[in-house]
Amino acid sequence: MQISRRGQVPPFEVMMILDQVAALRAGGREVLSLCAGEPSQGAPTDVREAAIRLHSSSDPLGYSGPLGTIALKEAIAGHYRRWYGLDIEPESVGITTGASGAFVLMFLAAFDIGDRVAVARPGYPAYANVLRSLGMDVVELAAGAATGFVPTTEMLDEAVAKGGGLHGLVLASPANPTGSMIKHEEFGELIDWCRLNDVRLISDEIYHGITYPAPSTDDGSTTGASTTGPPTSQPQTGHPQTSSGRDRGTCAWSLDRSSVVVSSFSKYWGMTGWRLGWALIPEDLKASVEALAGNIALCPPTPSQHAALAAFTQRSYDEADLAVAQFGKTRQLVFDRLPDLGWGPVAQADGAFYLWANIHDQLGKYPDSPSWCRALLEQSGVALVPGTDMDHVDGHDYVRLSFAAGPRTVAEALERIVAFQQF
Ligand SMILES: Cc1ncc(COP(=O)(O)O)c(C=O)c1O
């Protein structure tokens, strides 16, 4: 029997390592897992309580509309008013099965087979894998240490000069695996470039709200090619700052509503397993996205949609912000240990909860980061992700360390890594 070539995408290494961690733990090993992009605090209290109330309600929790309930679309529109000062019609919001579900819908609606879509390398592997399986031609932009791990318009010009025009660009700011953020002005330049070149921007804003002030140096000043410093101005529309001066990230719809915004309840609200995300859908894609959504998944999960309404209470925002402050402390702890680890260059981790680090000088007897990570897991019980998952060209020198696990786990893991590297 035939099996399709399009289905033969590489497995998502992180999920495989998680399986390995589970198997080791089942065998009685104590493993510190710094693999998953999964906040340890879980869903906000109000969301959990709403879910418990659902249990005893008489609501049959059947299908919703293909792109979700009106109530949740309205609540998400309210979130854009609250965070970005943007007025968004609830009808422009499409609720999806995680951000992951939104990508499939939006890629299908926006691009045809053979279309050229650019993604950053290193980057979240599912963009390229899903695009390829849908028949698009993936164009990689090598966004390394030289540009603070963010793509630039020069890279886009180069891609066009080399291989012809582009049809799409996928951006994430903050990004996975680097945590790098594109500065507001540079984000604007990228959007202008897309508009000028008739390129559809897909802006993955899943890590918005999980951002940090620039790390401080010994003299108290701030550093970082890809970081934004402490607040100097009042919030601007679409480019908001928190009361503590963190830049939450630029919303693409504050600059161009022909772009697609993708976001999720998974990260800021810690609701990974609830499988709920959304897209802001440009007018010209609405009809096809709605038809595709109804055919592919019928609707996003209804119980999660009901409970997620409680993600927008003041208490939920407060709890999520508290978790971000905790990530910030753990991040500082990681940066403080860098001299002992001997890793570098590293991305500044302006946002998200990952450290993307070059470990070339610490590979020792291991030829590359996958074998180094395997040995670290077997010998020291610490699970990191080898960089090859996110960068198939340079990733053999890199690892991704998730500091979402919390300060105690991360501190202990760093201790073990330092000891592992001494042998
Ligand atoms: C950059 C990025 N986009 C999207 C996703 C998928 O998230 P979701 O759980 O909403 O499907 C992830 C998950 O790790 C991610 O890191």
The ligand as a Gaussian input file, in Angstrom:
#p B3LYP/6-31G(d) Opt

LIG

0 1
 C        5.945000      29.254000      19.254000
 C        4.839000      28.308000      19.525000
 N        3.722000      28.390000      18.784000
 C        2.707000      27.544000      18.974000
 C        2.760000      26.534000      19.924000
 C        1.607000      25.589000      20.068000
 O        0.821000      25.900000      21.167000
 P       -0.630000      25.348000      21.460000
 O       -0.529000      24.571000      22.742000
 O       -1.499000      26.569000      21.626000
 O       -1.063000      24.529000      20.316000
 C        3.909000      26.422000      20.727000
 C        4.010000      25.348000      21.738000
 O        5.014000      25.134000      22.365000
 C        4.971000      27.326000      20.516000
 O        6.090000      27.268000      21.244000

